[in-house]
């Protein structure tokens, strides 16, 4: 039996978040979900770029659009916001004061920008040797592309993902609508980089704090979208490195497993994901063709991959003979992996998604109950949870300055007069 306590895994950890858009905020949101005190530093008057990435925008109680885009809301829960003008010397000094108190700093400015602001790793490490400093850029701090701006779409293309994504030329010819390379429907290079950054930060904190190899020192984590994209080529990249063969687009099929693809049933499409030979034998029993499992051309997965062109048309004919619900019930009953292809509304209505608590509601200044996707991290003793709605711009300025620096209203007023908090 699982017993969920109220403690948070990263309670007491202070994270200074100088990132915006997706990769950095995804990382810091994860740290916030785990209990860290994440302070999001934003541009005065404008904030994170994604605040304007809509519609859709959150609507208030009267049904009017607010300035809070769904994109921004989906990546910035469990954070507090303060607006600081980093182009102003007083703002830079304030950021340094906050960095003195932080355990972790995350930034995704272009290479060299932090040094111009006096906020680079070397200078902040001298002020706070325990600081774990994470830089996220498109191409990293080294190499010939280091000064390029990095965007997920470009990284998916340069990093090879688009060359293996989309309909195969056999399904849709390259020069037809829907043919050719495709990007993934969400910004996976950003998201993977954010997750890798989270892992790296936790490793650096472990190195800093753990008994047995306690250094007491933070370090610099250099994260690049391109590196993460190359790493996440996974079996496709490994296949090329081992064989020297350049992979192409397999569409909704799998290059190394058969049958593992979309099939058309009598009334719609579904996924059949046979992962081993025993599952293939059970599928053949359900499909009324047990002889295929005994056929030496198809008995082992490697044989099925080699003889894909003969097997798949035969299976496609069989799959079209029965409705989707019939296939799904019969295959699930025999523990053969399969699934419908849900639309997003169907995802959030799915009983398994609901049972796993993957939607949470939280009070927001503009909405009594803002519904957000929950964290997938299900820890038994220190569960991740939504403790705070995504912040309004500069919502927590006074509280942050009091909590982290001990400032009173007079000191805040001095900083404002100096331009640290934006135009006077």
Secondary structure, DSSP 8 states (H G I E B T S, - for coil): -----S--TTTT-EEEEE--SSHHHHHHHHHHHTT-EEEEEE-TTT-SGGGGS-S-EEE-TTS-EEEEEHHHHTT--S-EEEE--TTSHHHHHHHHHHHHH-SEEEE---TTHHHHTT-SHHHHHHH-TT-EEEEEESS-SSSTTTTS---HHHHHHHTTTGGGSS--TTTS-TTSTT-S----SS-HHHHHHHHHHHHHHHHHHHHHH-TTS------EEEEEHHHHHHHTTHHHHHHHHHH-------TTS-SS-SSEEEEEETTEEEEEE--SHHHHHHHHHHHT-HHHHHSTTTSSHHHHHHTHHHHHHHHHHHHTTS-HHHHHHHHHHTT--EEE---HHHHHH-HHHHHTT-EEEEEETTEEEEEEE--S---SSS-----S----TTTTHHHHHHHHH---HHHHHHHHHTTTTS--
